[in-house]
Amino acid sequence: MECGIVSYGVKVPYLRLPIEETINCWKNSSVEMIRNVIGVNYRSVLSSDEDVLTLSADAVNMCINQSDNVFLS
């Protein structure tokens, strides 16, 4: 019997926050460095009804749905 990865699931929060808001709050880095060196303009943030368990459950559901019923054969 063959074994391996047949599918994966990813869930990224939909909402975005400009990096300026994060930098202005934390004051731990520069906006230019984040933009030019790392290449990030926005940060994903959770909605009021999302948490890590919600995102994990959605990712698992995507993984199972995309596996094309390989687990049942």
Beta strands, then each sheet from edge to edge (+ up, - down):
strand 1: 15-18
strand 2: 42-45
sheet 1: 1+ 2-
end
